[in-house]
């Protein structure tokens, strides 16, 4: 077995964009993919990377985005699981 690539358990960045699927009529987001594009600050300047959102967080992100209360301009700490998916986030400033 080859070792899995090292994935940081937490990254600091800003939400730059969000990709939401249209939910099926009368249903919750559920299994539909939700992605966030994060602006990450590096030594060479900002980089923009897409991250998938873990299934258990998808509905929360979808609801926040639809209500326009997703913290788009705030710097956040994003918790990342071993697959590279966002499993949680908190506003740090």
PyMOL Python script that loads the backbone (N, CA, C, O; Angstrom):
from pymol import cmd

cmd.read_pdbstr("""\
ATOM      1  N   UNK A   1       0.824  -1.188   0.000  1.00  0.00           N
ATOM      2  CA  UNK A   1       0.000   0.000   0.000  1.00  0.00           C
ATOM      3  C   UNK A   1       0.867   1.251   0.000  1.00  0.00           C
ATOM      4  O   UNK A   1       1.812   1.355   0.782  1.00  0.00           O
ATOM      5  N   UNK A   2       0.556   2.175  -0.852  1.00  0.00           N
ATOM      6  CA  UNK A   2       1.318   3.420  -0.860  1.00  0.00           C
ATOM      7  C   UNK A   2       0.729   4.393   0.165  1.00  0.00           C
ATOM      8  O   UNK A   2      -0.484   4.424   0.374  1.00  0.00           O
ATOM      9  N   UNK A   3       1.587   5.179   0.796  1.00  0.00           N
ATOM     10  CA  UNK A   3       1.069   6.113   1.795  1.00  0.00           C
ATOM     11  C   UNK A   3       0.235   7.205   1.147  1.00  0.00           C
ATOM     12  O   UNK A   3       0.506   7.624   0.022  1.00  0.00           O
ATOM     13  N   UNK A   4      -0.793   7.668   1.875  1.00  0.00           N
ATOM     14  CA  UNK A   4      -1.632   8.752   1.367  1.00  0.00           C
ATOM     15  C   UNK A   4      -0.850  10.051   1.437  1.00  0.00           C
ATOM     16  O   UNK A   4      -0.020  10.233   2.328  1.00  0.00           O
ATOM     17  N   UNK A   5      -1.115  10.965   0.490  1.00  0.00           N
ATOM     18  CA  UNK A   5      -0.426  12.247   0.576  1.00  0.00           C
ATOM     19  C   UNK A   5      -0.834  12.978   1.849  1.00  0.00           C
ATOM     20  O   UNK A   5      -1.961  12.842   2.326  1.00  0.00           O
ATOM     21  N   UNK A   6       0.082  13.739   2.379  1.00  0.00           N
ATOM     22  CA  UNK A   6      -0.178  14.477   3.611  1.00  0.00           C
ATOM     23  C   UNK A   6      -1.154  15.613   3.337  1.00  0.00           C
ATOM     24  O   UNK A   6      -0.931  16.429   2.442  1.00  0.00           O
ATOM     25  N   UNK A   7      -2.222  15.663   4.100  1.00  0.00           N
ATOM     26  CA  UNK A   7      -3.228  16.717   3.955  1.00  0.00           C
ATOM     27  C   UNK A   7      -3.269  17.490   5.261  1.00  0.00           C
ATOM     28  O   UNK A   7      -3.411  16.890   6.326  1.00  0.00           O
ATOM     29  N   UNK A   8      -3.147  18.823   5.200  1.00  0.00           N
ATOM     30  CA  UNK A   8      -3.211  19.578   6.449  1.00  0.00           C
ATOM     31  C   UNK A   8      -4.573  19.427   7.097  1.00  0.00           C
ATOM     32  O   UNK A   8      -5.590  19.351   6.407  1.00  0.00           O
ATOM     33  N   UNK A   9      -4.595  19.383   8.421  1.00  0.00           N
ATOM     34  CA  UNK A   9      -5.864  19.225   9.111  1.00  0.00           C
ATOM     35  C   UNK A   9      -6.595  20.549   9.245  1.00  0.00           C
ATOM     36  O   UNK A   9      -7.795  20.573   9.521  1.00  0.00           O
ATOM     37  N   UNK A  10      -5.874  21.662   9.050  1.00  0.00           N
ATOM     38  CA  UNK A  10      -6.509  22.969   9.122  1.00  0.00           C
ATOM     39  C   UNK A  10      -5.793  23.933   8.187  1.00  0.00           C
ATOM     40  O   UNK A  10      -4.563  23.954   8.132  1.00  0.00           O
ATOM     41  N   UNK A  11      -6.562  24.728   7.455  1.00  0.00           N
ATOM     42  CA  UNK A  11      -5.982  25.753   6.603  1.00  0.00           C
ATOM     43  C   UNK A  11      -6.708  27.061   6.890  1.00  0.00           C
ATOM     44  O   UNK A  11      -7.876  27.068   7.277  1.00  0.00           O
ATOM     45  N   UNK A  12      -6.002  28.158   6.694  1.00  0.00           N
ATOM     46  CA  UNK A  12      -6.564  29.483   6.922  1.00  0.00           C
ATOM     47  C   UNK A  12      -6.760  30.148   5.560  1.00  0.00           C
ATOM     48  O   UNK A  12      -5.851  30.158   4.729  1.00  0.00           O
ATOM     49  N   UNK A  13      -7.928  30.692   5.344  1.00  0.00           N
ATOM     50  CA  UNK A  13      -8.188  31.353   4.071  1.00  0.00           C
ATOM     51  C   UNK A  13      -9.525  32.072   4.096  1.00  0.00           C
ATOM     52  O   UNK A  13     -10.147  32.259   5.142  1.00  0.00           O
ATOM     53  N   UNK A  14      -9.938  32.465   2.907  1.00  0.00           N
ATOM     54  CA  UNK A  14     -11.172  33.207   2.732  1.00  0.00           C
ATOM     55  C   UNK A  14     -11.992  32.505   1.652  1.00  0.00           C
ATOM     56  O   UNK A  14     -11.432  31.987   0.686  1.00  0.00           O
ATOM     57  N   UNK A  15     -13.298  32.486   1.808  1.00  0.00           N
ATOM     58  CA  UNK A  15     -14.156  31.893   0.776  1.00  0.00           C
ATOM     59  C   UNK A  15     -14.229  32.878  -0.384  1.00  0.00           C
ATOM     60  O   UNK A  15     -14.632  34.028  -0.207  1.00  0.00           O
ATOM     61  N   UNK A  16     -13.837  32.420  -1.576  1.00  0.00           N
ATOM     62  CA  UNK A  16     -13.856  33.280  -2.755  1.00  0.00           C
ATOM     63  C   UNK A  16     -15.105  33.031  -3.595  1.00  0.00           C
ATOM     64  O   UNK A  16     -15.689  33.965  -4.145  1.00  0.00           O
ATOM     65  N   UNK A  17     -15.505  31.780  -3.687  1.00  0.00           N
ATOM     66  CA  UNK A  17     -16.666  31.424  -4.513  1.00  0.00           C
ATOM     67  C   UNK A  17     -17.274  30.151  -3.955  1.00  0.00           C
ATOM     68  O   UNK A  17     -16.621  29.396  -3.236  1.00  0.00           O
ATOM     69  N   UNK A  18     -18.529  29.926  -4.298  1.00  0.00           N
ATOM     70  CA  UNK A  18     -19.219  28.719  -3.849  1.00  0.00           C
ATOM     71  C   UNK A  18     -19.959  28.126  -5.050  1.00  0.00           C
ATOM     72  O   UNK A  18     -20.555  28.853  -5.844  1.00  0.00           O
ATOM     73  N   UNK A  19     -19.912  26.800  -5.170  1.00  0.00           N
ATOM     74  CA  UNK A  19     -20.612  26.107  -6.246  1.00  0.00           C
ATOM     75  C   UNK A  19     -21.676  25.231  -5.605  1.00  0.00           C
ATOM     76  O   UNK A  19     -21.371  24.268  -4.902  1.00  0.00           O
ATOM     77  N   UNK A  20     -22.935  25.584  -5.862  1.00  0.00           N
ATOM     78  CA  UNK A  20     -24.063  24.869  -5.261  1.00  0.00           C
ATOM     79  C   UNK A  20     -24.856  24.154  -6.346  1.00  0.00           C
ATOM     80  O   UNK A  20     -25.107  24.721  -7.409  1.00  0.00           O
ATOM     81  N   UNK A  21     -25.247  22.922  -6.084  1.00  0.00           N
ATOM     82  CA  UNK A  21     -26.106  22.234  -7.052  1.00  0.00           C
ATOM     83  C   UNK A  21     -27.548  22.677  -6.841  1.00  0.00           C
ATOM     84  O   UNK A  21     -27.924  23.029  -5.723  1.00  0.00           O
ATOM     85  N   UNK A  22     -28.355  22.665  -7.887  1.00  0.00           N
ATOM     86  CA  UNK A  22     -29.773  22.910  -7.643  1.00  0.00           C
ATOM     87  C   UNK A  22     -30.366  21.675  -6.955  1.00  0.00           C
ATOM     88  O   UNK A  22     -30.204  20.564  -7.459  1.00  0.00           O
ATOM     89  N   UNK A  23     -31.044  21.841  -5.826  1.00  0.00           N
ATOM     90  CA  UNK A  23     -31.609  20.659  -5.166  1.00  0.00           C
ATOM     91  C   UNK A  23     -32.804  20.122  -5.954  1.00  0.00           C
ATOM     92  O   UNK A  23     -33.513  20.888  -6.607  1.00  0.00           O
ATOM     93  N   UNK A  24     -33.025  18.818  -5.896  1.00  0.00           N
ATOM     94  CA  UNK A  24     -34.222  18.280  -6.534  1.00  0.00           C
ATOM     95  C   UNK A  24     -35.458  18.915  -5.895  1.00  0.00           C
ATOM     96  O   UNK A  24     -35.435  19.205  -4.699  1.00  0.00           O
ATOM     97  N   UNK A  25     -36.524  19.139  -6.643  1.00  0.00           N
ATOM     98  CA  UNK A  25     -37.713  19.782  -6.076  1.00  0.00           C
ATOM     99  C   UNK A  25     -38.197  19.074  -4.807  1.00  0.00           C
ATOM    100  O   UNK A  25     -38.411  17.862  -4.804  1.00  0.00           O
ATOM    101  N   UNK A  26     -38.366  19.846  -3.734  1.00  0.00           N
ATOM    102  CA  UNK A  26     -38.885  19.303  -2.483  1.00  0.00           C
ATOM    103  C   UNK A  26     -37.898  18.490  -1.679  1.00  0.00           C
ATOM    104  O   UNK A  26     -38.292  17.846  -0.707  1.00  0.00           O
ATOM    105  N   UNK A  27     -36.615  18.496  -2.053  1.00  0.00           N
ATOM    106  CA  UNK A  27     -35.617  17.699  -1.347  1.00  0.00           C
ATOM    107  C   UNK A  27     -34.497  18.584  -0.817  1.00  0.00           C
ATOM    108  O   UNK A  27     -34.308  19.716  -1.262  1.00  0.00           O
ATOM    109  N   UNK A  28     -33.770  18.044   0.135  1.00  0.00           N
ATOM    110  CA  UNK A  28     -32.596  18.730   0.661  1.00  0.00           C
ATOM    111  C   UNK A  28     -31.404  18.434  -0.259  1.00  0.00           C
ATOM    112  O   UNK A  28     -31.497  17.597  -1.156  1.00  0.00           O
ATOM    113  N   UNK A  29     -30.302  19.119  -0.030  1.00  0.00           N
ATOM    114  CA  UNK A  29     -29.132  18.963  -0.900  1.00  0.00           C
ATOM    115  C   UNK A  29     -28.608  17.532  -0.861  1.00  0.00           C
ATOM    116  O   UNK A  29     -28.300  16.948  -1.900  1.00  0.00           O
ATOM    117  N   UNK A  30     -28.508  16.966   0.358  1.00  0.00           N
ATOM    118  CA  UNK A  30     -28.137  15.559   0.512  1.00  0.00           C
ATOM    119  C   UNK A  30     -26.853  15.150  -0.157  1.00  0.00           C
ATOM    120  O   UNK A  30     -25.775  15.586   0.248  1.00  0.00           O
ATOM    121  N   UNK A  31     -26.947  14.321  -1.173  1.00  0.00           N
ATOM    122  CA  UNK A  31     -25.759  13.734  -1.806  1.00  0.00           C
ATOM    123  C   UNK A  31     -25.178  14.579  -2.929  1.00  0.00           C
ATOM    124  O   UNK A  31     -24.155  14.214  -3.508  1.00  0.00           O
ATOM    125  N   UNK A  32     -25.810  15.698  -3.245  1.00  0.00           N
ATOM    126  CA  UNK A  32     -25.310  16.536  -4.331  1.00  0.00           C
ATOM    127  C   UNK A  32     -24.025  17.239  -3.891  1.00  0.00           C
ATOM    128  O   UNK A  32     -23.946  17.704  -2.754  1.00  0.00           O
ATOM    129  N   UNK A  33     -23.025  17.328  -4.760  1.00  0.00           N
ATOM    130  CA  UNK A  33     -21.754  17.944  -4.360  1.00  0.00           C
ATOM    131  C   UNK A  33     -21.875  19.455  -4.158  1.00  0.00           C
ATOM    132  O   UNK A  33     -22.576  20.146  -4.897  1.00  0.00           O
ATOM    133  N   UNK A  34     -21.181  19.942  -3.150  1.00  0.00           N
ATOM    134  CA  UNK A  34     -21.063  21.368  -2.865  1.00  0.00           C
ATOM    135  C   UNK A  34     -19.568  21.650  -2.771  1.00  0.00           C
ATOM    136  O   UNK A  34     -18.836  20.905  -2.120  1.00  0.00           O
ATOM    137  N   UNK A  35     -19.114  22.718  -3.415  1.00  0.00           N
ATOM    138  CA  UNK A  35     -17.687  23.055  -3.400  1.00  0.00           C
ATOM    139  C   UNK A  35     -17.490  24.512  -3.013  1.00  0.00           C
ATOM    140  O   UNK A  35     -18.322  25.370  -3.307  1.00  0.00           O
ATOM    141  N   UNK A  36     -16.375  24.771  -2.349  1.00  0.00           N
ATOM    142  CA  UNK A  36     -15.986  26.130  -2.003  1.00  0.00           C
ATOM    143  C   UNK A  36     -14.630  26.408  -2.636  1.00  0.00           C
ATOM    144  O   UNK A  36     -13.719  25.583  -2.568  1.00  0.00           O
ATOM    145  N   UNK A  37     -14.510  27.580  -3.251  1.00  0.00           N
ATOM    146  CA  UNK A  37     -13.204  28.009  -3.742  1.00  0.00           C
ATOM    147  C   UNK A  37     -12.622  28.920  -2.667  1.00  0.00           C
ATOM    148  O   UNK A  37     -13.215  29.937  -2.308  1.00  0.00           O
ATOM    149  N   UNK A  38     -11.455  28.537  -2.164  1.00  0.00           N
ATOM    150  CA  UNK A  38     -10.826  29.292  -1.097  1.00  0.00           C
ATOM    151  C   UNK A  38      -9.660  30.107  -1.639  1.00  0.00           C
ATOM    152  O   UNK A  38      -8.930  29.665  -2.527  1.00  0.00           O
ATOM    153  N   UNK A  39      -9.502  31.301  -1.088  1.00  0.00           N
ATOM    154  CA  UNK A  39      -8.353  32.143  -1.372  1.00  0.00           C
ATOM    155  C   UNK A  39      -7.367  31.904  -0.241  1.00  0.00           C
ATOM    156  O   UNK A  39      -7.627  32.268   0.905  1.00  0.00           O
ATOM    157  N   UNK A  40      -6.240  31.295  -0.563  1.00  0.00           N
ATOM    158  CA  UNK A  40      -5.220  30.966   0.428  1.00  0.00           C
ATOM    159  C   UNK A  40      -4.019  31.881   0.218  1.00  0.00           C
ATOM    160  O   UNK A  40      -3.559  32.073  -0.908  1.00  0.00           O
ATOM    161  N   UNK A  41      -3.529  32.430   1.295  1.00  0.00           N
ATOM    162  CA  UNK A  41      -2.381  33.345   1.186  1.00  0.00           C
ATOM    163  C   UNK A  41      -1.090  32.551   1.335  1.00  0.00           C
ATOM    164  O   UNK A  41      -0.890  31.831   2.313  1.00  0.00           O
ATOM    165  N   UNK A  42      -0.225  32.700   0.344  1.00  0.00           N
ATOM    166  CA  UNK A  42       1.070  32.031   0.392  1.00  0.00           C
ATOM    167  C   UNK A  42       2.192  33.037   0.242  1.00  0.00           C
ATOM    168  O   UNK A  42       1.950  34.231   0.071  1.00  0.00           O
ATOM    169  N   UNK A  43       3.413  32.550   0.305  1.00  0.00           N
ATOM    170  CA  UNK A  43       4.580  33.424   0.193  1.00  0.00           C
ATOM    171  C   UNK A  43       4.623  34.126  -1.169  1.00  0.00           C
ATOM    172  O   UNK A  43       5.089  35.260  -1.275  1.00  0.00           O
ATOM    173  N   UNK A  44       4.133  33.442  -2.204  1.00  0.00           N
ATOM    174  CA  UNK A  44       4.154  34.008  -3.557  1.00  0.00           C
ATOM    175  C   UNK A  44       2.873  34.779  -3.879  1.00  0.00           C
ATOM    176  O   UNK A  44       2.655  35.158  -5.030  1.00  0.00           O
ATOM    177  N   UNK A  45       2.032  35.014  -2.883  1.00  0.00           N
ATOM    178  CA  UNK A  45       0.773  35.711  -3.115  1.00  0.00           C
ATOM    179  C   UNK A  45      -0.401  34.767  -2.960  1.00  0.00           C
ATOM    180  O   UNK A  45      -0.223  33.589  -2.651  1.00  0.00           O
ATOM    181  N   UNK A  46      -1.608  35.286  -3.175  1.00  0.00           N
ATOM    182  CA  UNK A  46      -2.796  34.449  -2.976  1.00  0.00           C
ATOM    183  C   UNK A  46      -2.941  33.384  -4.064  1.00  0.00           C
ATOM    184  O   UNK A  46      -2.614  33.615  -5.229  1.00  0.00           O
ATOM    185  N   UNK A  47      -3.437  32.220  -3.660  1.00  0.00           N
ATOM    186  CA  UNK A  47      -3.783  31.168  -4.612  1.00  0.00           C
ATOM    187  C   UNK A  47      -5.248  30.815  -4.388  1.00  0.00           C
ATOM    188  O   UNK A  47      -5.779  31.000  -3.293  1.00  0.00           O
ATOM    189  N   UNK A  48      -5.887  30.313  -5.417  1.00  0.00           N
ATOM    190  CA  UNK A  48      -7.299  29.965  -5.358  1.00  0.00           C
ATOM    191  C   UNK A  48      -7.443  28.476  -5.636  1.00  0.00           C
ATOM    192  O   UNK A  48      -7.025  27.990  -6.686  1.00  0.00           O
ATOM    193  N   UNK A  49      -8.036  27.757  -4.693  1.00  0.00           N
ATOM    194  CA  UNK A  49      -8.198  26.310  -4.841  1.00  0.00           C
ATOM    195  C   UNK A  49      -9.619  25.912  -4.495  1.00  0.00           C
ATOM    196  O   UNK A  49     -10.230  26.468  -3.583  1.00  0.00           O
ATOM    197  N   UNK A  50     -10.143  24.931  -5.241  1.00  0.00           N
ATOM    198  CA  UNK A  50     -11.480  24.389  -4.967  1.00  0.00           C
ATOM    199  C   UNK A  50     -11.373  23.231  -3.994  1.00  0.00           C
ATOM    200  O   UNK A  50     -10.482  22.391  -4.117  1.00  0.00           O
ATOM    201  N   UNK A  51     -12.273  23.183  -3.032  1.00  0.00           N
ATOM    202  CA  UNK A  51     -12.351  22.088  -2.067  1.00  0.00           C
ATOM    203  C   UNK A  51     -13.788  21.585  -2.033  1.00  0.00           C
ATOM    204  O   UNK A  51     -14.733  22.373  -2.076  1.00  0.00           O
ATOM    205  N   UNK A  52     -13.942  20.278  -1.956  1.00  0.00           N
ATOM    206  CA  UNK A  52     -15.280  19.730  -1.785  1.00  0.00           C
ATOM    207  C   UNK A  52     -15.691  19.896  -0.322  1.00  0.00           C
ATOM    208  O   UNK A  52     -14.849  20.014   0.567  1.00  0.00           O
ATOM    209  N   UNK A  53     -16.998  19.900  -0.097  1.00  0.00           N
ATOM    210  CA  UNK A  53     -17.546  20.023   1.252  1.00  0.00           C
ATOM    211  C   UNK A  53     -18.068  18.652   1.665  1.00  0.00           C
ATOM    212  O   UNK A  53     -18.814  18.018   0.919  1.00  0.00           O
ATOM    213  N   UNK A  54     -17.676  18.195   2.852  1.00  0.00           N
ATOM    214  CA  UNK A  54     -18.093  16.889   3.355  1.00  0.00           C
ATOM    215  C   UNK A  54     -19.622  16.811   3.417  1.00  0.00           C
ATOM    216  O   UNK A  54     -20.289  17.807   3.694  1.00  0.00           O
ATOM    217  N   UNK A  55     -20.162  15.636   3.161  1.00  0.00           N
ATOM    218  CA  UNK A  55     -21.609  15.422   3.089  1.00  0.00           C
ATOM    219  C   UNK A  55     -22.373  16.007   4.284  1.00  0.00           C
ATOM    220  O   UNK A  55     -23.440  16.595   4.107  1.00  0.00           O
ATOM    221  N   UNK A  56     -21.831  15.850   5.499  1.00  0.00           N
ATOM    222  CA  UNK A  56     -22.544  16.311   6.688  1.00  0.00           C
ATOM    223  C   UNK A  56     -22.587  17.833   6.806  1.00  0.00           C
ATOM    224  O   UNK A  56     -23.393  18.363   7.570  1.00  0.00           O
ATOM    225  N   UNK A  57     -21.735  18.546   6.066  1.00  0.00           N
ATOM    226  CA  UNK A  57     -21.690  20.005   6.119  1.00  0.00           C
ATOM    227  C   UNK A  57     -22.395  20.655   4.926  1.00  0.00           C
ATOM    228  O   UNK A  57     -22.632  21.863   4.929  1.00  0.00           O
ATOM    229  N   UNK A  58     -22.730  19.861   3.912  1.00  0.00           N
ATOM    230  CA  UNK A  58     -23.292  20.415   2.676  1.00  0.00           C
ATOM    231  C   UNK A  58     -24.559  21.221   2.894  1.00  0.00           C
ATOM    232  O   UNK A  58     -24.693  22.314   2.346  1.00  0.00           O
ATOM    233  N   UNK A  59     -25.492  20.705   3.682  1.00  0.00           N
ATOM    234  CA  UNK A  59     -26.749  21.415   3.868  1.00  0.00           C
ATOM    235  C   UNK A  59     -26.526  22.751   4.573  1.00  0.00           C
ATOM    236  O   UNK A  59     -27.156  23.750   4.225  1.00  0.00           O
ATOM    237  N   UNK A  60     -25.625  22.773   5.568  1.00  0.00           N
ATOM    238  CA  UNK A  60     -25.343  24.024   6.284  1.00  0.00           C
ATOM    239  C   UNK A  60     -24.751  25.073   5.342  1.00  0.00           C
ATOM    240  O   UNK A  60     -25.178  26.228   5.350  1.00  0.00           O
ATOM    241  N   UNK A  61     -23.770  24.675   4.533  1.00  0.00           N
ATOM    242  CA  UNK A  61     -23.157  25.604   3.586  1.00  0.00           C
ATOM    243  C   UNK A  61     -24.194  26.076   2.569  1.00  0.00           C
ATOM    244  O   UNK A  61     -24.242  27.259   2.232  1.00  0.00           O
ATOM    245  N   UNK A  62     -25.012  25.165   2.088  1.00  0.00           N
ATOM    246  CA  UNK A  62     -26.059  25.517   1.120  1.00  0.00           C
ATOM    247  C   UNK A  62     -27.018  26.540   1.725  1.00  0.00           C
ATOM    248  O   UNK A  62     -27.340  27.543   1.089  1.00  0.00           O
ATOM    249  N   UNK A  63     -27.477  26.287   2.957  1.00  0.00           N
ATOM    250  CA  UNK A  63     -28.418  27.203   3.614  1.00  0.00           C
ATOM    251  C   UNK A  63     -27.781  28.567   3.855  1.00  0.00           C
ATOM    252  O   UNK A  63     -28.422  29.593   3.629  1.00  0.00           O
ATOM    253  N   UNK A  64     -26.524  28.595   4.311  1.00  0.00           N
ATOM    254  CA  UNK A  64     -25.833  29.865   4.537  1.00  0.00           C
ATOM    255  C   UNK A  64     -25.683  30.649   3.235  1.00  0.00           C
ATOM    256  O   UNK A  64     -25.868  31.865   3.214  1.00  0.00           O
ATOM    257  N   UNK A  65     -25.346  29.950   2.152  1.00  0.00           N
ATOM    258  CA  UNK A  65     -25.170  30.626   0.864  1.00  0.00           C
ATOM    259  C   UNK A  65     -26.493  31.165   0.343  1.00  0.00           C
ATOM    260  O   UNK A  65     -26.547  32.283  -0.169  1.00  0.00           O
ATOM    261  N   UNK A  66     -27.555  30.388   0.467  1.00  0.00           N
ATOM    262  CA  UNK A  66     -28.873  30.835  -0.007  1.00  0.00           C
ATOM    263  C   UNK A  66     -29.383  32.026   0.799  1.00  0.00           C
ATOM    264  O   UNK A  66     -30.072  32.889   0.256  1.00  0.00           O
ATOM    265  N   UNK A  67     -29.053  32.081   2.085  1.00  0.00           N
ATOM    266  CA  UNK A  67     -29.472  33.198   2.939  1.00  0.00           C
ATOM    267  C   UNK A  67     -28.489  34.358   2.895  1.00  0.00           C
ATOM    268  O   UNK A  67     -28.654  35.348   3.607  1.00  0.00           O
ATOM    269  N   UNK A  68     -27.466  34.233   2.059  1.00  0.00           N
ATOM    270  CA  UNK A  68     -26.413  35.250   1.934  1.00  0.00           C
ATOM    271  C   UNK A  68     -25.711  35.539   3.261  1.00  0.00           C
ATOM    272  O   UNK A  68     -25.311  36.672   3.526  1.00  0.00           O
ATOM    273  N   UNK A  69     -25.566  34.510   4.088  1.00  0.00           N
ATOM    274  CA  UNK A  69     -24.875  34.689   5.356  1.00  0.00           C
ATOM    275  C   UNK A  69     -23.600  33.842   5.442  1.00  0.00           C
ATOM    276  O   UNK A  69     -23.039  33.663   6.524  1.00  0.00           O
ATOM    277  N   UNK A  70     -23.149  33.325   4.301  1.00  0.00           N
ATOM    278  CA  UNK A  70     -21.868  32.625   4.258  1.00  0.00           C
ATOM    279  C   UNK A  70     -20.784  33.692   4.416  1.00  0.00           C
ATOM    280  O   UNK A  70     -20.826  34.700   3.709  1.00  0.00           O
ATOM    281  N   UNK A  71     -19.807  33.506   5.324  1.00  0.00           N
ATOM    282  CA  UNK A  71     -18.828  34.562   5.611  1.00  0.00           C
ATOM    283  C   UNK A  71     -17.805  34.734   4.475  1.00  0.00           C
ATOM    284  O   UNK A  71     -16.653  34.318   4.595  1.00  0.00           O
ATOM    285  N   UNK A  72     -18.248  35.353   3.375  1.00  0.00           N
ATOM    286  CA  UNK A  72     -17.409  35.460   2.178  1.00  0.00           C
ATOM    287  C   UNK A  72     -16.184  36.354   2.359  1.00  0.00           C
ATOM    288  O   UNK A  72     -15.149  36.090   1.747  1.00  0.00           O
ATOM    289  N   UNK A  73     -16.267  37.393   3.173  1.00  0.00           N
ATOM    290  CA  UNK A  73     -15.145  38.319   3.315  1.00  0.00           C
ATOM    291  C   UNK A  73     -14.313  38.070   4.566  1.00  0.00           C
ATOM    292  O   UNK A  73     -13.295  38.728   4.780  1.00  0.00           O
ATOM    293  N   UNK A  74     -14.740  37.130   5.384  1.00  0.00           N
ATOM    294  CA  UNK A  74     -14.043  36.869   6.645  1.00  0.00           C
ATOM    295  C   UNK A  74     -12.935  35.842   6.449  1.00  0.00           C
ATOM    296  O   UNK A  74     -13.041  34.946   5.611  1.00  0.00           O
ATOM    297  N   UNK A  75     -11.877  35.985   7.232  1.00  0.00           N
ATOM    298  CA  UNK A  75     -10.828  34.966   7.249  1.00  0.00           C
ATOM    299  C   UNK A  75     -11.312  33.839   8.158  1.00  0.00           C
ATOM    300  O   UNK A  75     -11.740  34.079   9.287  1.00  0.00           O
ATOM    301  N   UNK A  76     -11.238  32.613   7.654  1.00  0.00           N
ATOM    302  CA  UNK A  76     -11.755  31.457   8.379  1.00  0.00           C
ATOM    303  C   UNK A  76     -10.678  30.392   8.525  1.00  0.00           C
ATOM    304  O   UNK A  76      -9.727  30.327   7.746  1.00  0.00           O
ATOM    305  N   UNK A  77     -10.854  29.561   9.543  1.00  0.00           N
ATOM    306  CA  UNK A  77     -10.058  28.350   9.699  1.00  0.00           C
ATOM    307  C   UNK A  77     -10.927  27.202   9.198  1.00  0.00           C
ATOM    308  O   UNK A  77     -12.024  26.979   9.710  1.00  0.00           O
ATOM    309  N   UNK A  78     -10.437  26.483   8.207  1.00  0.00           N
ATOM    310  CA  UNK A  78     -11.180  25.370   7.610  1.00  0.00           C
ATOM    311  C   UNK A  78     -10.577  24.063   8.086  1.00  0.00           C
ATOM    312  O   UNK A  78      -9.370  23.855   7.957  1.00  0.00           O
ATOM    313  N   UNK A  79     -11.406  23.172   8.639  1.00  0.00           N
ATOM    314  CA  UNK A  79     -10.955  21.863   9.057  1.00  0.00           C
ATOM    315  C   UNK A  79     -11.106  20.909   7.867  1.00  0.00           C
ATOM    316  O   UNK A  79     -12.161  20.841   7.237  1.00  0.00           O
ATOM    317  N   UNK A  80     -10.042  20.186   7.580  1.00  0.00           N
ATOM    318  CA  UNK A  80      -9.973  19.315   6.409  1.00  0.00           C
ATOM    319  C   UNK A  80      -9.788  17.869   6.872  1.00  0.00           C
ATOM    320  O   UNK A  80      -8.986  17.596   7.765  1.00  0.00           O
ATOM    321  N   UNK A  81     -10.542  16.936   6.254  1.00  0.00           N
ATOM    322  CA  UNK A  81     -10.364  15.525   6.619  1.00  0.00           C
ATOM    323  C   UNK A  81      -9.282  14.887   5.746  1.00  0.00           C
ATOM    324  O   UNK A  81      -8.668  15.557   4.916  1.00  0.00           O
ATOM    325  N   UNK A  82      -9.057  13.589   5.942  1.00  0.00           N
ATOM    326  CA  UNK A  82      -7.974  12.895   5.228  1.00  0.00           C
ATOM    327  C   UNK A  82      -8.209  12.802   3.729  1.00  0.00           C
ATOM    328  O   UNK A  82      -7.269  12.542   2.979  1.00  0.00           O
ATOM    329  N   UNK A  83      -9.447  13.010   3.272  1.00  0.00           N
ATOM    330  CA  UNK A  83      -9.721  12.974   1.836  1.00  0.00           C
ATOM    331  C   UNK A  83      -9.546  14.344   1.187  1.00  0.00           C
ATOM    332  O   UNK A  83      -9.628  14.471  -0.035  1.00  0.00           O
ATOM    333  N   UNK A  84      -9.304  15.374   2.009  1.00  0.00           N
ATOM    334  CA  UNK A  84      -9.156  16.720   1.472  1.00  0.00           C
ATOM    335  C   UNK A  84     -10.448  17.505   1.422  1.00  0.00           C
ATOM    336  O   UNK A  84     -10.486  18.590   0.843  1.00  0.00           O
ATOM    337  N   UNK A  85     -11.514  16.978   2.020  1.00  0.00           N
ATOM    338  CA  UNK A  85     -12.805  17.666   2.032  1.00  0.00           C
ATOM    339  C   UNK A  85     -12.935  18.547   3.274  1.00  0.00           C
ATOM    340  O   UNK A  85     -12.400  18.224   4.335  1.00  0.00           O
ATOM    341  N   UNK A  86     -13.648  19.653   3.130  1.00  0.00           N
ATOM    342  CA  UNK A  86     -13.908  20.541   4.261  1.00  0.00           C
ATOM    343  C   UNK A  86     -14.961  19.897   5.154  1.00  0.00           C
ATOM    344  O   UNK A  86     -16.042  19.529   4.694  1.00  0.00           O
ATOM    345  N   UNK A  87     -14.629  19.766   6.440  1.00  0.00           N
ATOM    346  CA  UNK A  87     -15.572  19.165   7.389  1.00  0.00           C
ATOM    347  C   UNK A  87     -16.102  20.180   8.390  1.00  0.00           C
ATOM    348  O   UNK A  87     -17.014  19.878   9.160  1.00  0.00           O
ATOM    349  N   UNK A  88     -15.537  21.378   8.384  1.00  0.00           N
ATOM    350  CA  UNK A  88     -16.004  22.424   9.286  1.00  0.00           C
ATOM    351  C   UNK A  88     -15.198  23.692   9.086  1.00  0.00           C
ATOM    352  O   UNK A  88     -14.114  23.667   8.504  1.00  0.00           O
ATOM    353  N   UNK A  89     -15.733  24.794   9.571  1.00  0.00           N
ATOM    354  CA  UNK A  89     -14.977  26.042   9.521  1.00  0.00           C
ATOM    355  C   UNK A  89     -15.471  26.996  10.589  1.00  0.00           C
ATOM    356  O   UNK A  89     -16.626  26.937  11.011  1.00  0.00           O
ATOM    357  N   UNK A  90     -14.582  27.875  11.020  1.00  0.00           N
ATOM    358  CA  UNK A  90     -14.923  28.910  11.983  1.00  0.00           C
ATOM    359  C   UNK A  90     -14.289  30.219  11.515  1.00  0.00           C
ATOM    360  O   UNK A  90     -13.209  30.226  10.926  1.00  0.00           O
ATOM    361  N   UNK A  91     -14.975  31.314  11.787  1.00  0.00           N
ATOM    362  CA  UNK A  91     -14.442  32.634  11.448  1.00  0.00           C
ATOM    363  C   UNK A  91     -13.384  32.987  12.477  1.00  0.00           C
ATOM    364  O   UNK A  91     -13.630  32.900  13.680  1.00  0.00           O
ATOM    365  N   UNK A  92     -12.201  33.387  12.008  1.00  0.00           N
ATOM    366  CA  UNK A  92     -11.132  33.764  12.935  1.00  0.00           C
ATOM    367  C   UNK A  92     -10.925  35.277  12.996  1.00  0.00           C
ATOM    368  O   UNK A  92     -10.382  35.783  13.978  1.00  0.00           O
ATOM    369  N   UNK A  93     -11.352  36.011  11.954  1.00  0.00           N
ATOM    370  CA  UNK A  93     -11.329  37.480  11.978  1.00  0.00           C
ATOM    371  C   UNK A  93     -12.059  38.048  10.807  1.00  0.00           C
ATOM    372  O   UNK A  93     -12.142  39.268  10.664  1.00  0.00           O
TER     373      UNK A  93
END
""", "prot")
cmd.dss("prot")
cmd.show_as("cartoon", "prot")
cmd.util.cbc("prot")
cmd.orient("prot")
